[in-house]
Amino acid sequence: MYAVVVIKNALDNRRGEGFVDSAVKILIAVVIGALLLAGLYLLFNGTILPTLTQRIKEMFNYRG
């Protein structure tokens, strides 16, 4: 009898939160995170690190 009640409650559930919805949310979060990390990588390697290296060399008057 308990199994019948559990099945009936599962079928009557109209929440709309299923495995597919959760998978889509996780996938969107992973894609946004990857884009954010790629943007930060490009920013640091293309802009910040070369400028920082140049300033350090100028600060110590390094000739290489």
N, C-alpha and C positions, 0 to 999 in steps of 0.2 A: 504494500500500500504506500509505503514511503517513496518508493521509486516512481510511482505514478504521480505523486504530488510534486516531486522534483522535476520530472519531465514537463508537467503542466506549467509549473512556474517558469521553466526555461523557455517554453513556447510562447507564453504570455508576455515575456520580457520584451518591451518595446524601447529599450534604451538606445539602441543603435550603435553601441560600442562593441565591435567585434575584433577578430584577429586582423582583418584587412585594414580597418581603421588604424589600429595600433601600428601595423607594419608601415603604412603610409606615413604616419607621424614620425616614426623612427627614420625612415628613408629621407624625409625632408630635412630632419635635423642633421643627419650625416652629410647630406649634400651642402647645406648651408655652412656647416662646420668646415668642410673641405674647401669651399670657396673662400671662407674667411682666412684659413691657414695659408692658402695659396696667395691671397692678396698680401698678407703680412710678410710672407717669404719674399715676394717680389719687391715689396717696399723696403725691406731691410737689405736685401742683396743688391738692389739697384740704386738705392738712394742713400740710405743711412750708413751702411758699412764703408763704402768707398769714401764718403765725405769724412767719416770718423778716422779712417786710416790716413787720409791726407792731412788732416789736422794734427794727428799725433806725430807724423813725420815732420811737419812744419814746427811743431812745438819743441822737438828735440833736435831740430836742424839736421835731420838725417839725410844723407846723400847716398842713394843706392843705385 
